Amino acid sequence: MKKKLLFGLIFLASCSRYHAPDKIAVDLPSQFKEQAQSEQKSDKNGKDEALALNLLWWESFKDVQLNQLVEKLLEGNLALKQAQSRTMQMRALAGQAGSQLWPTLDLNLGFSRRKQLNMFSRLRTPASGASNMPTSFQIDNYTSALQVNYELDLWGRLRSLSKAAEIDAIATEEDMQAMAMSLISTLVDLWLQSIEAKSKLKLIQSQLAQDERLLELSKTRFSQGLGASIDLLQQTQQRDRTKAQLPMMEAQISALERKMSALLGQTQSALPIPEQLPMVDQSLPKLGVPSEVLFARPDVRSAHAKLKAADARVVAAVTARYPAFRIAADIGYQSFEIENLFKDWVGSIATNLISPLFDAGRRESEQRRMEEILRERVSALAEVSLNAFNEIEDALSYERQQKNQVELIKKQVESATLLLDRAKSRYLEGVGDFLTVITSTQGLYQAQIALLTAQRQALSYRVLFHKAVGGEIVVKNQKPNENKSN
């Protein structure tokens, strides 16, 4: 009775373990604050609408060539190919872990030859006084057998290890999804910057042509005695200042093309870049409950999968302290002559119940380590969820505020255009000075440059929004995963 009680206490002690909380300690509101300020009412279908629009979100820019660039990125990006290889590695490891649940069957074909001394050769016969037996003899042994080894998973240790490996593979796939989303966002943003740079180059060239016209006007008025030399010098300086912006803008366009080509996994090549920024729908898709929307992000799903894998490994560490039951058997043929090998069969079977008694705390320490990893994963999931929530809020805020900035800069361009027209009229009428014309021209040019930047930034914030919301992207050559984490 005392022995049974002692065994029960040891068993209960080894069963004690840390369990992950049912809910992650992140206080998420029922609605995104910035969405409410944008007067976008959320409903139960909000999540579905947001995710549906986010699956191929780059198509909202309505550019066929951009869609082709994204396809090339998914096919040729070198970092993504490495991520695919890592995913396949994890799937192979999951297969290895799962194979431990099954018996191993091996075929053993053996031959051995042994030569040893004959101890009876020293015996002498009474008649001759000598031994008729050889001093040594040779023994050949031929074997052909099937060997079976199996560990009976009484406590679920092997199942837990297999489950952890499968979930690790899922987490790696989610990491690849996050990488694909980030790469596509970077590509689209570089594409928008390239359009902006080309538009700015076109604007600089247009401004340079206007500066040349004003310079010719200044020369004509100076030659006619209607203008001062200072006007001519000021306009020359303005023309040279505009012209000096061309080399760096061309270098920027070339650098953006190289960055885009590198993302596509190729050297610099001429890429199809439109002349104008695309027009997109200004309204954002409705978002549902934050806790549900966040789980659409691959980094959140990856953190959740890693937590589940850590929990499974805690179970494996606990059950590793329990007795293990193993079975080994072999059946086959054995003979001293090759021609008689298959005349009779031999076999054996053995069972072992191995119970850990003393290991200086090794298994207990491993359990504590797994439990601390699980605690780390809990905190990591909370951190990733909190960061994801803030990223979506930031994206919504940037989008809303940038729209206001674009409208304000448009008004600035309108007022700058009116000012320039009025300054030119007064100058030609002889009641205004040329410096006002130059200043007004420069003011309009700077306002147009600012408007281009603001419009591109608004589109970049839309890209940021889609990246923040997440979703799932089908990566080329990726095999579908049938065991998604729940």
Secondary structure, 3 states (H helix, E strand, C coil): CHHHHHHHHHHHHHHCCCCCCCCCCCCCCCCCHHHHHCCCCCCCCHHHHHHHHHCCHHHHHCCHHHHHHHHHHHHHCHHHHHHHHHHHHHHHHHHHHHHCCCCEEEEEEEEEEEEEECHHHHCCCCCCCCCCCCCEEEEEEEEEEEEEEEEECCCCHHHHHHHHHHHHHHHHHHHHHHHHHHHHHHHHHHHHHHHHHHHHHHHHHHHHHHHHHHHHHHHHHHHCCCCCHHHHHHHHHHHHHHHCCHHHHHHHHHHHHHHHHHHCCCCCCCCCCCCCCCCCCCCCCCCCCHHHHHCCCHHHHHHHHHHHHHHHHHHHHHHCCCCEEEEEEEEEEEECCHHHHHHCEEEEEEEEEECCCCCCCHHHHHHHHHHHHHHHHHHHHHHHHHHHHHHHHHHHHHHHHHHHHHHHHHHHHHHHHHHHHHHHHHHHHCCCCHHHHHHHHHHHHHHHHHHHHHHHHHHHHHHHHHHHHCCCCCCCCCCCCCCCCC
